[in-house]
Amino acid sequence: MSDTTNFNPSNALKGKRVLIVGGTSGIGLAAAIEAQGAGARVTVLGSDQERSRTVAAEHGFEGWRAADVTSPDAIQTALSDIGHVDHMVLLAGTFVAGKVLEADVTYLRRAFEERIWAAVHILRTLGDNLSADASITFISGALADRPNAYGTAVLAAASAAMEAFARGLAMELAPRRVNTLSPGPIDTPILSKTLGDGRAAYLQSLAEKLPLHRVGTAEEAGAAVVFLMANGWMNGAVLNIDGGSRLV
């Protein structure tokens, strides 16, 4: 058990081993950089081997892994020798969009495969290597609360499922802590990939509707991930970092 009597968030991660799945870009990379800045020993896992290696070398992370998180065998291969882990963060997941009555079902399944089942296989692979007082952080998103009519019903369901899954695991895996980050509009590479040339116009239109008149940054969301790792009294919670977008 960790000693919380003299808790100091500024050094809570010092020397701790952090695994960030989805840590080679966007929110995951921002969280990895901040965690390392707080003294953590960071390993990132991405879907692309070369990018994972390059990102780890560029930022001086302790280690890197690469795996398709929808493949249990790939996860086993990537993490079987990971060693002790104090904090596990799962931020992987693509933007799966398609109408329920029209889209390929195998494609729609990815929303759950990349989130719920990836988490199951990662946790099973880590097993006893995951510290008895570890933290686990998942990601959901605004769709969990406010689904829309643009082919995101399955993704919204998967996002909401991550929050329920985290609450259940907080009981099942206690005293390990399990929380979920729910970002609102964040300017990340996945947004550029999804919107393409329409990104700038979309962001400008969206910003005009938001209370803070801008979208969030990966660094702001990454800092929230680190908060969930470092604060030992956060458990079974959903942390909304959305600039108040839920209000509008």
FENWO-V412844 format. One line per field, one symbol per residue. ss: DSSP state (~ for helix, > for strand, _ for the rest). phi: phi as a letter, one per 30 degrees, with the letter a starting at -180 (. if undefined). psi: psi as a letter, one per 20 degrees, with the letter a starting at -180 (. if undefined). A space follows every 50 residues. Layout:
BEGIN
ss->???
phi->???
psi->???
END
This chain:
BEGIN
ss->________________>>>>>____~~~~~~~~~~~~___>>>>>>__~~ ~~~~~~~~~___>>>>_____~~~~~~~~_____>>>>>>__________ ____~~~~~~~~~~~~~~~~~~~~~~~~~>>>>>>>>>>__~~~______ __~~~~~~~~~~~~~~~~~~~~____>>>>>>>__>>_~~~~~~~~~~~~ ~~~~~~~~~______>>~~~~~~~~~~~~~_______>>>>___~~~_
phi->.ddcdbdbddbdcdidccccdjccahddddddddddddjdccccbbdcdd ddddddddciddabbbadddcedddeddcdcdidbcbcbccdkddcbade dbdddeddeeedddcedddeddddddhdddedcdcbbcbckdddcbdbcc icdddddddddddddddddeddceddcbbbccdddbdbedddddchdded ddddddedcdechacdcdddddddddedddddcdaicccdbbiidddb
psi->qqojhlpohhjhipiqpppopkjjrchggghgggghhjjqoppqprhpgg ggggggghikqhrqrpqoiiohghggghjhkhapphpppojqprnopqph ihqphgghhhhhhieghggghghhggciipqhkrqpprpdrhhhhmqajk kjgghgghghhhgggggghhghjqjqqprppnqbopnrhhgghghcijgg hghggghhiqhjkrrrqhhghhhhghghghoijopkqoopnjjjhhi.
END
